[in-house]
């Protein structure tokens, strides 16, 4: 294939592909086909991992702050954003059970304890 037959350059093909994607998103947004959920009650605030720490063993962690902070909400650990403290979520495990922020008995166990009649 000679240079005369190659009418499109790689740059023009890449620019056309990017333009097509942008145009598609704009058309879908304007026509209302992209659904934006405004209900923020059940969305995850973030994804977290626990690092197992044993006495005397070092662990690696980023020196940067996460821009989140923890607070105790009704006996459960809540994570809130530093920029918007009203936007917070209760920390739950993989079975959607709340993580307590005190070492006292679980709320269910406290109700069942003797002397709570």
C-alpha distances in whole Angstrom, upper triangle without the diagonal:
4,7,8,6,7,11,13,14,15,19,19,18,21,23,23,24,27,28,28,30,32,32,33,36,37,38,39,42,43,43,45,43,43,47,48,52,54,57,57,60,58,55,54,55,53,53,55,55,59,59,62,64,66,69,68,65,62,59,56,56,54,56,55,57,55,57,59,62,64,68,70,70,73,73,69,67,65,62,61,59,60,59,60,63,64,60,62,61,63,62,62,61,59,61,62,65,66,67,70,71,74,76,78,78,76,77,77,79,81,82,83,85,89,91,89,91
4,5,6,7,10,13,13,16,18,18,19,21,23,23,24,27,28,28,31,33,33,34,37,38,38,40,42,43,44,46,44,45,48,50,53,55,58,58,61,59,56,56,56,55,54,56,57,60,60,63,65,68,71,70,66,63,61,57,57,55,57,55,57,56,57,59,63,66,69,71,72,75,75,71,68,66,63,62,59,61,59,61,64,65,61,63,63,65,64,64,63,61,64,64,67,68,68,72,72,76,77,80,80,77,78,79,81,83,84,85,87,91,93,90,92
4,5,5,8,10,11,13,16,16,16,19,21,21,23,25,26,26,29,30,31,32,35,36,36,38,40,41,42,44,43,43,46,48,51,53,56,56,59,58,54,54,55,53,52,55,56,59,59,62,64,67,69,68,65,62,59,56,55,53,55,53,55,54,55,57,61,64,67,69,70,73,73,69,66,64,61,60,57,58,57,58,61,62,59,61,61,63,62,62,62,60,63,63,66,67,67,70,70,74,76,78,79,76,77,78,80,82,83,84,86,90,92,89,91
4,6,7,10,12,15,17,16,17,20,21,21,23,26,26,26,29,31,31,32,35,36,36,38,40,41,42,44,43,43,47,48,51,54,57,57,60,59,55,56,56,54,54,57,58,61,62,65,67,69,72,71,68,65,62,59,58,55,57,55,57,56,57,59,63,65,68,71,71,74,74,71,68,66,62,61,59,60,58,60,63,63,60,62,62,65,64,64,64,61,64,64,67,68,69,72,72,76,78,80,80,78,79,79,82,83,84,86,88,91,93,91,92
4,6,9,11,14,17,15,15,19,20,19,21,24,24,24,27,29,29,30,33,34,34,36,38,39,40,42,40,41,44,46,49,52,55,55,58,57,53,54,54,53,52,55,56,59,60,63,65,68,71,70,66,64,61,57,57,54,56,55,56,55,56,58,61,64,67,70,69,72,73,69,66,64,61,60,57,59,57,58,62,62,59,60,60,63,62,62,61,59,62,62,65,66,67,70,71,74,76,78,78,76,76,77,79,81,82,83,85,89,91,88,90
4,6,7,10,13,12,12,15,17,16,18,21,21,22,24,26,26,27,30,31,31,33,36,36,37,40,38,38,42,43,46,49,52,52,55,53,50,50,51,49,49,51,52,56,56,59,62,64,67,66,63,60,57,54,53,51,53,51,53,51,52,54,58,60,63,66,66,69,69,65,63,60,57,56,54,55,53,55,58,59,55,57,57,59,58,58,58,56,59,59,62,63,63,67,67,71,72,75,75,72,73,74,76,78,79,80,82,86,88,85,87
4,7,10,12,10,11,14,15,14,16,19,19,19,22,24,24,25,28,29,29,31,33,34,35,37,36,36,40,41,45,47,50,50,53,52,49,49,50,48,48,51,52,56,57,60,62,65,68,67,64,61,58,54,53,51,52,50,52,50,51,53,57,59,62,65,65,68,68,65,62,60,56,55,53,54,52,53,57,57,54,56,56,58,58,58,58,56,58,58,61,62,63,66,66,70,72,74,75,72,72,73,76,77,78,80,82,86,87,84,86
4,7,8,6,7,10,11,11,13,15,16,16,19,20,21,22,25,26,26,28,30,31,32,34,33,33,36,38,41,44,46,47,50,48,45,46,46,45,45,47,49,52,53,56,58,61,64,63,60,57,54,51,49,47,49,47,48,47,47,49,53,56,58,61,61,64,65,61,58,56,53,52,49,50,48,50,53,53,50,52,52,55,54,54,54,52,55,54,58,58,59,62,63,66,68,71,71,68,69,70,72,74,75,76,78,82,83,81,83
4,5,5,6,9,10,11,13,14,15,17,19,20,21,23,25,26,27,29,30,31,33,35,33,33,36,37,41,43,46,46,49,48,44,44,44,43,43,45,47,50,51,54,56,59,61,61,57,54,51,48,46,44,46,44,46,44,45,47,51,54,57,59,59,63,63,59,57,54,51,50,47,48,46,48,51,52,49,50,51,53,52,53,52,51,54,53,56,57,57,61,61,64,66,69,69,67,67,68,71,72,73,75,77,80,82,79,81
4,5,5,6,9,10,11,12,14,15,17,19,20,21,23,24,26,27,29,30,32,33,32,31,34,35,38,41,43,43,46,45,41,41,41,40,39,42,43,46,47,50,52,55,58,57,53,51,47,44,43,41,42,41,42,41,42,44,48,50,53,56,56,59,60,56,53,51,47,47,44,45,43,45,48,49,46,47,47,50,49,49,49,47,50,50,53,53,54,57,57,61,63,65,66,63,64,65,67,69,70,71,73,77,79,76,78
4,5,5,6,8,10,11,12,14,16,16,18,20,21,22,24,26,27,28,30,32,30,29,33,33,37,39,42,41,44,43,40,40,40,38,38,41,42,46,46,49,51,54,57,56,53,50,47,43,42,39,41,39,40,39,40,42,46,48,51,54,55,58,58,55,52,49,46,45,42,43,41,43,46,47,44,45,46,48,48,48,48,47,50,49,52,52,53,56,56,60,62,64,65,62,63,64,66,68,69,70,72,76,78,75,77
4,5,5,6,9,10,10,12,14,15,16,18,20,21,22,24,26,26,28,30,29,28,32,33,36,38,41,41,45,43,40,40,41,39,40,42,44,47,48,52,54,57,59,59,56,53,49,46,44,42,43,41,43,41,41,44,47,50,53,56,56,59,59,56,53,50,47,46,43,44,42,43,47,47,44,46,47,49,49,49,49,48,50,50,53,53,54,57,57,61,63,65,66,63,64,65,67,69,70,71,73,77,79,76,78
4,5,5,6,9,10,10,13,14,15,16,19,20,21,23,24,26,27,29,27,27,30,31,35,37,40,40,43,42,38,39,39,38,38,41,42,46,47,50,52,55,58,58,54,51,48,45,43,41,43,41,42,40,41,43,46,49,52,54,54,57,58,54,51,49,46,45,42,44,42,43,46,47,43,45,45,48,47,47,47,45,48,48,51,52,52,55,56,60,62,64,64,61,62,63,65,67,68,69,71,75,77,74,76
4,5,5,6,9,10,11,12,14,15,17,18,20,21,23,24,26,27,26,25,28,29,32,34,37,37,40,39,36,35,36,34,34,37,39,42,43,46,49,52,54,54,51,48,44,41,40,37,39,37,38,36,37,39,43,45,48,51,51,54,54,51,48,45,42,41,39,40,38,40,43,43,40,42,42,44,44,44,44,42,45,45,48,48,49,52,52,56,58,60,61,58,59,60,62,64,65,66,68,72,73,71,73
4,5,5,6,9,10,11,12,14,16,16,18,20,21,22,24,26,25,24,27,28,31,33,36,36,40,39,35,36,36,35,35,38,40,43,44,48,50,53,56,56,52,49,46,42,41,38,40,37,38,36,37,39,43,45,48,51,51,54,54,51,48,45,42,41,38,39,37,39,42,42,39,41,42,45,44,45,45,44,46,45,49,49,49,53,53,56,59,61,61,59,59,60,63,64,65,67,69,72,74,71,73
4,6,5,6,9,10,10,12,14,15,16,18,20,21,22,24,23,23,26,27,31,33,36,36,40,39,36,36,37,36,36,39,41,45,46,49,52,55,58,58,54,51,48,45,43,40,42,40,41,39,39,41,44,47,49,52,52,55,55,52,49,46,43,42,40,41,39,40,43,43,40,42,42,45,45,45,46,44,46,46,49,49,50,53,54,58,60,62,62,59,60,61,63,65,65,67,69,73,74,71,73
4,5,5,6,9,10,11,13,14,15,17,18,20,21,23,21,20,24,25,28,31,34,34,37,36,33,33,34,33,33,36,38,42,43,46,49,52,55,55,51,49,45,42,40,38,40,38,38,36,37,38,42,44,47,49,49,52,52,49,46,44,41,40,37,39,37,38,41,41,38,40,40,42,42,42,42,40,43,42,46,46,47,50,51,55,57,59,59,56,56,57,60,61,62,64,66,70,71,68,70
4,5,5,6,9,10,11,12,14,16,17,18,20,21,20,19,22,23,26,29,31,31,35,34,30,31,31,30,31,34,36,39,41,44,47,50,53,53,49,46,43,40,38,35,37,34,35,33,33,35,39,41,44,47,46,49,50,46,44,41,38,37,34,36,34,35,38,38,35,37,37,40,39,40,40,39,41,41,44,44,45,48,48,52,54,56,57,54,54,55,58,59,60,62,64,68,69,66,68
4,5,5,6,8,10,11,12,14,15,16,18,20,19,18,22,23,26,28,32,32,35,35,32,32,33,32,33,36,38,42,44,47,49,53,56,56,52,50,46,43,41,38,40,37,37,35,35,37,41,43,45,48,47,50,51,48,46,43,40,38,35,37,35,35,39,39,36,38,38,41,41,42,43,41,43,42,46,46,47,50,50,54,56,58,59,56,56,57,60,61,62,64,66,69,71,68,69
4,6,5,6,9,10,10,12,14,15,16,18,17,17,20,22,25,28,31,31,35,34,31,32,33,32,33,36,38,42,44,47,50,53,56,56,53,50,47,44,42,39,41,38,39,36,36,38,41,44,46,48,48,50,51,48,46,43,40,39,36,38,36,36,40,39,36,38,38,41,41,41,42,40,42,41,45,45,46,50,50,54,56,58,58,55,55,56,59,60,61,63,65,69,70,67,68
4,5,5,6,9,10,11,12,14,15,17,15,14,18,19,22,25,28,28,31,30,27,28,29,28,29,33,35,39,40,44,46,50,53,53,50,47,43,40,38,36,38,35,35,33,33,34,38,40,42,45,44,47,48,44,42,39,36,35,33,35,33,33,36,36,33,35,35,37,37,38,38,36,39,38,41,42,43,46,47,50,53,54,54,51,52,52,55,57,57,59,61,65,66,63,65
4,5,5,6,9,10,11,12,14,16,15,14,17,18,21,23,26,27,30,30,27,28,28,28,29,33,35,39,41,44,47,50,53,53,50,47,44,41,38,36,37,34,34,32,32,33,37,39,41,44,43,46,47,43,41,38,35,34,31,33,31,31,34,34,31,33,34,37,37,38,39,37,39,38,41,41,43,46,46,50,52,54,54,51,51,52,55,56,57,59,61,65,66,63,65
4,6,5,6,9,10,11,12,14,14,14,17,18,22,24,27,28,32,31,29,30,31,31,32,36,38,42,44,47,50,53,56,57,54,51,47,44,42,39,41,38,38,35,35,36,40,42,44,46,45,48,49,46,44,41,38,36,34,36,33,33,37,36,33,36,36,39,39,40,41,40,41,40,43,44,45,48,49,52,55,57,57,54,53,54,57,58,59,61,63,67,68,65,66
4,5,5,6,9,10,11,12,11,11,15,17,20,23,26,27,30,29,27,28,29,29,31,34,37,40,43,46,49,52,55,56,53,50,46,43,41,39,41,38,38,35,34,35,39,41,43,45,44,46,48,44,42,39,37,36,33,36,33,33,36,35,33,34,35,37,38,38,39,37,39,38,41,42,43,46,47,51,53,55,55,51,51,52,55,56,57,58,61,64,66,62,64
4,6,5,6,9,10,11,9,8,12,13,17,19,22,23,27,26,23,25,26,26,27,31,34,37,40,43,46,49,52,53,50,47,44,41,38,36,38,35,34,31,31,32,35,37,39,41,40,43,44,41,39,36,33,32,30,32,30,29,32,32,29,31,31,34,34,35,36,34,36,35,38,38,40,43,44,47,50,51,51,48,48,49,52,53,53,55,58,61,62,59,61
4,5,5,6,9,10,10,10,13,14,18,20,23,24,28,27,25,27,27,28,30,33,36,40,42,46,48,52,55,55,52,50,46,43,40,38,40,36,36,33,32,33,36,38,40,42,41,44,45,42,40,37,35,33,31,32,30,30,33,32,29,32,32,36,36,37,38,37,39,37,40,40,42,45,45,49,52,53,53,50,50,51,54,55,55,57,59,63,64,61,62
4,5,5,6,9,9,10,13,15,19,21,24,26,29,29,27,29,30,30,32,36,39,42,45,48,51,54,57,58,55,53,49,46,43,41,43,40,39,36,35,36,39,41,43,45,43,46,47,44,43,39,37,35,33,36,33,32,36,34,32,34,34,38,38,39,40,38,40,38,42,42,44,47,47,51,54,55,55,52,51,52,55,56,56,58,61,64,65,62,63
4,6,5,6,5,6,10,12,16,18,21,23,26,25,23,26,27,28,29,33,36,40,42,45,48,52,55,56,53,51,47,44,42,40,41,38,37,34,33,34,37,39,40,42,40,43,44,41,40,37,34,33,31,34,31,31,34,32,29,31,32,34,35,35,37,35,36,35,38,39,41,44,45,48,51,52,52,48,48,49,52,53,53,55,57,61,62,59,60
4,6,5,6,5,8,10,13,15,19,20,24,24,22,24,25,26,28,32,35,38,41,44,47,51,53,55,52,49,46,43,40,38,40,36,35,32,31,31,35,36,38,40,38,40,42,39,38,34,32,31,29,31,28,27,31,29,27,29,29,32,33,34,36,34,36,34,37,37,39,42,43,46,49,50,50,47,46,47,50,51,51,53,56,59,60,57,58
4,5,8,9,11,12,16,17,21,23,26,26,25,27,28,29,32,35,38,42,45,48,51,54,57,58,55,53,49,46,44,41,43,39,38,35,34,34,37,39,40,42,41,43,45,42,41,37,35,33,31,33,31,30,33,31,29,32,32,35,37,37,39,38,39,37,40,40,42,45,46,49,52,53,53,50,49,50,53,54,54,56,58,62,63,59,60
4,6,8,11,13,16,18,21,23,26,26,25,28,29,31,33,36,39,43,46,49,52,55,58,59,57,54,51,48,45,43,45,42,40,37,36,36,39,41,42,43,42,44,46,43,42,38,36,35,33,36,33,32,35,33,30,33,33,36,37,38,39,38,39,37,40,40,43,45,46,50,53,54,53,50,49,50,53,54,53,56,58,62,63,59,60
4,6,7,9,12,14,17,20,23,23,22,25,26,28,30,33,37,40,43,46,49,52,55,57,54,52,48,46,43,41,43,39,38,35,34,33,36,37,38,40,38,40,42,39,38,35,33,32,30,33,30,29,32,30,27,29,30,33,34,34,36,34,35,33,36,37,39,42,43,47,49,50,50,46,45,46,49,50,50,52,55,58,59,55,56
4,6,10,12,15,18,20,23,22,21,24,25,27,28,32,35,38,41,45,47,51,54,55,52,50,47,44,42,40,42,39,38,34,33,33,36,37,38,40,38,40,42,39,38,35,33,32,31,33,31,30,32,31,28,30,29,32,33,33,34,33,33,32,35,36,38,41,42,46,49,49,49,45,44,45,48,50,49,51,54,57,58,55,56
4,6,10,13,15,17,20,19,18,20,22,23,25,28,31,35,38,41,44,47,50,52,49,47,43,41,38,36,38,35,34,31,30,30,32,34,35,37,35,37,39,36,34,31,29,28,27,30,28,26,29,27,24,26,26,29,30,30,31,30,31,29,32,33,35,38,39,43,45,46,46,43,42,43,46,47,47,49,51,55,56,53,54
4,6,9,12,14,17,16,15,18,20,21,23,27,30,33,36,40,42,46,49,50,48,46,42,40,37,36,38,34,33,29,28,28,30,31,32,34,32,34,36,33,32,28,27,26,25,28,26,24,27,25,22,24,23,26,27,27,29,27,28,26,30,30,32,35,36,40,43,43,43,39,39,39,43,44,43,45,48,52,52,49,50
4,6,9,11,14,14,13,15,17,19,21,25,28,31,34,38,40,44,47,48,46,44,40,38,35,33,35,32,30,26,25,25,27,28,29,31,29,31,33,30,29,25,24,23,22,24,22,21,23,21,18,20,20,23,25,25,27,26,27,25,28,28,30,33,34,37,40,41,41,37,36,37,41,42,41,44,46,50,50,47,48
4,6,8,10,11,10,13,15,17,19,23,26,30,33,36,38,42,45,47,44,42,39,37,34,33,34,31,29,25,24,23,25,26,27,28,26,28,30,27,26,23,21,20,20,23,21,19,21,19,16,18,17,20,22,22,24,24,24,22,25,25,27,30,31,34,37,38,37,34,33,34,37,38,38,40,43,46,47,43,45
4,6,9,11,10,13,14,17,20,23,27,30,33,36,39,42,45,47,45,43,39,37,34,33,34,31,28,25,23,22,24,25,25,26,24,26,28,26,25,21,20,19,18,21,19,17,19,16,14,16,16,19,22,22,25,25,25,22,25,24,27,29,30,33,36,37,37,33,32,33,37,37,37,39,42,45,46,42,43
4,6,7,8,12,13,16,19,22,26,28,32,35,37,40,43,45,43,41,38,37,34,32,34,31,28,25,23,21,23,23,23,24,21,23,25,23,22,19,19,17,18,21,20,17,18,15,13,14,14,17,19,20,22,22,22,19,22,21,24,26,27,30,33,34,33,30,29,30,33,34,33,36,38,42,42,39,40
4,6,6,9,9,13,16,19,22,25,28,31,33,37,39,41,40,38,34,33,30,29,30,27,24,21,19,18,19,19,19,20,18,20,22,20,19,16,15,14,14,17,16,14,14,12,9,10,10,13,16,17,20,20,21,17,20,19,21,23,24,27,30,31,31,28,26,28,31,32,32,34,36,40,40,37,39
4,6,9,10,13,16,19,22,24,28,30,33,36,38,41,39,38,34,33,30,30,31,28,25,22,21,18,19,18,18,18,16,17,20,17,17,14,14,14,15,18,18,15,15,12,10,10,9,11,14,15,18,18,18,15,17,16,18,20,21,25,28,28,28,24,23,24,28,28,28,31,33,36,37,33,35
4,7,9,12,14,16,20,22,26,28,31,34,37,39,37,36,33,32,29,29,30,28,25,22,21,18,19,19,19,19,17,18,20,17,17,14,14,15,16,20,20,17,17,15,12,11,9,11,12,12,15,15,15,12,14,14,17,20,21,24,27,28,27,23,22,24,27,28,28,30,32,36,37,33,35
4,6,9,11,14,18,20,24,27,29,33,36,38,35,34,30,29,26,26,28,25,23,19,18,16,18,18,19,20,18,20,21,18,17,14,13,13,14,18,18,15,16,14,11,11,9,11,12,13,15,15,16,13,16,16,18,20,22,25,28,29,28,25,25,26,29,30,30,32,34,38,39,36,38
4,5,7,10,14,17,20,23,26,29,32,34,32,30,27,25,23,22,24,22,20,16,16,14,15,15,17,18,17,19,20,16,14,12,11,11,12,16,17,15,15,14,11,10,8,10,10,10,12,13,14,12,14,14,15,18,19,23,25,27,27,24,24,25,28,29,29,31,33,37,38,35,37
4,7,10,13,16,19,22,24,28,30,32,30,28,25,24,21,20,22,19,16,13,12,10,12,12,14,16,15,18,19,15,13,10,8,8,9,12,13,12,12,12,8,7,6,9,9,11,14,15,17,14,16,14,15,18,18,22,24,26,26,24,24,26,28,29,30,32,34,38,39,36,38
4,6,10,13,16,19,22,25,28,30,27,25,22,20,17,17,19,17,15,11,11,10,12,13,15,17,17,20,20,16,14,11,9,10,10,13,14,14,14,15,12,10,9,11,9,11,13,14,16,14,16,15,15,18,18,22,24,26,27,24,25,27,29,30,31,33,35,38,40,37,40
4,7,10,13,17,19,23,26,27,25,23,20,18,16,16,19,17,15,12,14,12,14,14,17,18,19,22,21,17,14,13,11,13,13,16,18,18,18,18,15,13,11,12,10,11,11,11,14,13,15,15,14,18,18,22,24,26,26,24,25,27,28,30,31,33,34,38,40,37,40
4,7,10,13,16,19,22,24,21,20,16,15,13,14,17,15,14,11,13,11,13,12,15,17,18,21,20,16,13,12,10,13,14,16,19,19,18,19,17,14,12,12,9,10,10,11,14,14,15,14,13,16,16,19,21,24,24,22,24,25,27,28,30,32,33,36,38,36,39
4,7,10,12,16,19,21,18,17,13,13,12,13,16,16,15,13,16,14,15,14,17,19,20,23,21,17,14,15,13,16,17,19,22,22,21,23,20,18,15,15,11,12,10,11,15,15,16,15,13,16,17,20,20,23,24,22,24,26,27,28,31,32,32,36,38,36,39
4,6,9,13,16,18,15,15,12,12,11,14,16,17,16,14,17,15,15,14,17,18,20,22,20,16,14,15,14,17,19,21,24,24,23,24,22,19,17,15,12,12,11,12,15,16,15,15,12,15,15,17,18,21,22,20,23,25,25,27,29,30,30,34,36,34,37
4,6,10,13,14,12,11,8,9,9,12,15,16,16,15,18,17,17,16,19,20,23,25,22,19,17,18,17,20,21,22,25,26,25,27,25,22,20,19,15,16,14,16,19,19,19,18,15,17,17,19,19,23,24,23,26,27,27,29,32,32,32,36,38,37,40
4,7,10,12,10,10,9,11,12,15,18,19,19,19,22,20,20,19,21,22,24,26,23,20,18,20,19,23,24,25,29,29,28,30,28,25,23,21,17,17,15,17,19,20,20,19,16,18,17,19,18,22,23,22,25,27,26,28,31,31,31,34,37,36,39
4,7,9,7,8,7,10,12,15,17,19,19,19,22,21,20,19,21,22,25,27,24,21,19,21,21,24,25,26,29,30,28,31,29,26,24,23,19,20,18,20,23,23,22,21,18,19,18,19,18,22,23,23,27,28,27,29,32,32,32,35,37,36,40
4,6,6,8,9,13,15,18,20,22,22,23,26,24,23,22,24,25,28,29,26,24,22,24,24,27,29,29,33,34,32,34,33,29,28,26,22,23,21,23,25,26,25,24,20,21,20,20,19,22,24,25,28,29,28,30,33,33,32,35,37,37,40
4,6,8,10,14,16,20,20,23,23,24,27,26,24,23,25,26,29,30,27,25,23,26,26,29,30,30,34,35,33,35,34,31,30,28,25,25,24,26,28,29,27,26,22,22,21,21,19,23,25,26,29,31,30,31,34,34,33,36,38,38,41
4,7,10,13,16,19,20,23,23,25,28,27,26,25,28,28,32,33,30,29,26,29,28,30,31,31,35,36,35,37,36,33,32,31,27,28,27,29,31,32,30,29,26,26,24,24,23,26,29,30,33,35,33,34,38,38,37,39,41,41,45
4,7,10,13,17,18,21,22,23,26,26,25,24,27,28,31,33,30,28,26,28,27,29,30,30,34,35,34,36,35,32,31,29,26,27,25,26,29,30,29,28,25,25,24,25,24,27,29,30,33,35,34,35,38,38,37,40,42,42,46
4,7,10,13,14,18,19,20,23,23,23,23,26,27,31,33,30,28,25,27,25,27,28,28,31,33,32,34,33,30,30,28,25,26,25,26,30,30,29,28,25,26,24,25,25,28,30,31,34,36,35,36,39,40,39,42,44,44,47
4,7,10,12,15,16,17,21,20,20,21,24,26,29,31,28,26,23,24,22,25,25,25,28,30,29,32,30,27,27,26,22,23,22,24,27,27,27,26,22,24,23,24,24,28,29,29,32,34,34,35,38,39,38,42,44,43,46
4,7,9,12,14,15,18,19,20,20,24,26,29,32,29,27,23,24,22,23,23,23,26,28,28,31,29,27,26,26,22,24,23,24,27,28,28,26,24,25,24,26,26,30,32,31,34,36,36,37,40,41,41,44,46,45,48
4,6,9,10,11,15,15,16,17,21,23,26,29,27,24,21,21,19,20,20,20,22,24,24,27,25,23,23,23,20,22,21,23,26,26,26,25,22,23,22,24,25,29,31,30,32,35,35,36,39,40,40,43,45,43,47
4,5,8,9,13,14,16,18,21,24,27,30,28,26,22,21,18,19,18,18,20,23,23,26,24,23,23,23,21,23,23,24,28,27,28,26,23,25,24,26,27,31,33,32,34,37,37,38,41,42,42,46,47,45,49
4,7,9,12,14,15,18,21,24,27,30,29,26,23,22,19,19,18,17,19,22,22,26,24,23,24,25,23,25,25,27,31,30,30,28,25,26,24,27,28,32,34,33,35,38,38,39,42,43,43,47,48,46,50
4,6,9,11,13,16,20,23,25,29,28,25,22,20,17,17,15,14,16,19,19,23,21,21,22,23,21,24,25,26,30,28,29,27,24,26,24,27,28,32,34,33,35,37,38,39,41,43,43,47,48,46,49
4,6,8,9,13,16,19,22,25,25,22,18,17,14,13,12,10,13,16,16,19,18,17,18,20,18,21,23,25,28,26,26,24,22,23,21,24,26,29,31,30,32,35,35,36,38,40,40,44,45,43,46
4,5,8,11,15,18,20,24,23,20,16,15,11,11,9,9,11,14,14,17,15,14,15,17,15,19,20,22,25,23,23,21,19,21,19,23,25,28,30,28,30,32,34,34,36,38,39,42,43,41,44
4,7,10,14,17,19,23,23,20,16,14,10,9,6,5,8,10,11,14,13,12,14,16,16,19,21,23,26,24,24,22,20,22,20,23,26,28,30,29,30,33,34,34,36,39,39,43,43,41,44
4,7,10,14,15,19,19,16,13,10,7,6,4,5,8,10,9,12,10,9,11,13,12,16,18,21,23,20,21,18,17,18,16,20,23,25,27,25,26,29,30,30,32,35,35,39,40,37,40
4,7,10,12,16,16,14,10,8,6,5,6,7,10,11,9,12,11,9,11,12,12,15,18,21,23,20,20,17,15,16,13,16,20,22,24,23,24,27,28,28,30,32,33,36,37,34,37
4,7,9,13,12,10,7,6,5,6,9,10,13,13,10,12,12,9,10,9,9,13,16,19,20,18,17,14,12,12,10,13,16,18,20,19,20,23,24,24,26,29,29,32,33,31,34
4,6,10,10,8,6,5,6,7,11,11,15,13,10,11,12,9,10,9,10,14,17,20,21,18,17,13,12,11,8,11,15,16,19,18,18,21,22,22,24,26,27,30,30,28,31
4,6,6,6,5,6,9,10,14,15,18,16,13,13,14,11,11,9,10,13,16,20,20,17,15,11,10,8,6,9,12,13,15,14,14,18,19,18,20,23,23,26,26,24,27
4,5,5,6,6,9,11,14,16,18,16,13,12,13,10,9,8,10,13,16,19,19,16,14,11,11,9,8,11,14,15,16,14,13,16,18,17,19,22,22,26,26,23,26
4,6,8,9,13,14,18,20,22,20,16,15,16,13,12,10,12,14,17,20,19,16,14,11,11,9,9,10,14,13,13,12,10,13,15,14,15,18,19,22,22,19,22
4,7,9,13,15,19,21,23,21,18,17,18,14,13,10,11,13,15,19,18,16,13,9,9,6,6,7,10,9,10,9,8,12,13,12,14,17,17,21,21,18,21
4,6,10,13,16,19,21,19,16,16,16,12,10,7,7,9,12,15,15,12,10,6,6,4,5,8,11,11,12,10,10,13,15,14,16,19,20,23,24,21,24
4,7,10,14,16,18,17,14,15,14,10,9,6,6,8,11,15,16,13,11,8,6,6,5,9,12,13,15,13,13,16,18,18,20,22,23,26,27,25,28
4,6,10,13,15,13,11,11,10,6,5,4,6,9,12,16,17,13,13,9,9,9,9,12,16,17,18,16,16,19,21,21,22,25,26,29,30,27,30
4,7,10,12,11,9,10,9,5,5,6,7,10,13,16,18,15,15,12,11,12,11,15,18,20,21,19,20,23,24,24,26,29,29,33,34,31,34
4,6,9,7,5,7,6,4,7,9,10,14,17,19,21,18,18,15,15,16,14,18,21,23,24,22,22,25,27,27,29,31,32,36,36,33,36
4,5,5,5,8,6,7,9,12,13,17,19,22,24,21,21,19,18,19,18,21,25,26,28,26,26,29,31,31,32,35,36,39,40,37,40
4,6,6,9,9,10,13,15,16,20,23,25,27,24,24,21,20,21,19,22,26,28,30,28,28,31,33,33,34,37,38,41,41,39,42
4,6,9,9,11,14,17,19,22,25,27,29,26,27,24,23,24,22,26,29,31,33,31,31,34,36,35,37,40,41,44,44,41,44
4,5,6,8,12,15,17,20,24,26,27,24,25,22,22,23,21,25,28,29,31,29,29,31,34,33,34,37,38,42,42,39,41
4,5,7,10,13,15,19,22,25,26,22,22,19,19,20,18,21,25,26,28,26,25,28,31,30,31,34,35,38,38,35,38
4,6,9,12,15,18,22,24,25,21,22,19,19,20,19,22,26,26,28,26,24,27,30,29,30,33,34,37,37,34,36
4,7,11,13,16,19,21,22,19,20,17,18,19,18,22,25,27,27,25,24,27,29,29,30,33,34,38,38,35,37
4,7,9,13,16,18,19,16,16,14,14,15,15,18,22,23,24,22,21,24,26,26,27,30,31,34,35,32,34
4,6,9,13,15,16,12,13,10,11,13,13,17,20,21,22,19,19,21,23,24,25,27,29,32,33,30,32
4,6,10,13,13,10,9,7,8,10,10,14,17,18,18,15,15,17,20,20,21,24,25,29,30,27,29
4,7,10,11,9,8,6,6,9,10,13,16,17,17,15,16,18,20,20,22,24,25,29,30,28,30
4,7,7,5,5,4,6,9,12,15,16,17,17,14,15,16,18,20,21,22,24,28,29,27,29
4,5,5,5,7,7,11,13,16,17,18,17,15,16,17,18,20,22,23,24,28,30,28,30
4,6,7,10,11,14,17,20,20,22,20,17,19,19,21,23,24,25,27,30,33,30,33
4,6,9,11,14,17,20,20,21,19,16,17,16,18,21,22,22,24,28,30,28,30
4,7,9,13,16,18,19,20,18,15,15,15,18,20,21,22,24,28,29,27,29
4,7,9,13,15,16,16,15,11,12,12,14,16,17,18,20,24,26,23,26
4,6,9,12,13,14,13,10,10,12,14,15,17,18,20,24,25,23,25
4,7,9,11,12,12,10,11,13,14,16,18,19,20,24,25,23,26
4,6,7,9,9,7,9,12,13,13,15,17,18,21,23,21,24
4,7,9,11,10,12,15,15,15,18,20,20,23,24,22,25
4,5,8,9,11,14,14,13,16,18,17,20,21,20,23
4,7,9,11,14,12,12,16,17,16,19,20,19,23
4,7,9,11,10,9,12,14,12,15,16,15,19
4,6,8,6,6,9,10,9,13,14,13,17
4,5,5,6,9,10,10,14,16,14,17
4,6,5,7,9,10,14,15,12,15
4,5,5,7,9,12,14,12,14
4,5,5,6,10,12,10,13
4,5,5,9,10,8,11
4,6,8,9,6,9
4,7,9,7,9
4,6,6,9
4,6,7
4,6
4
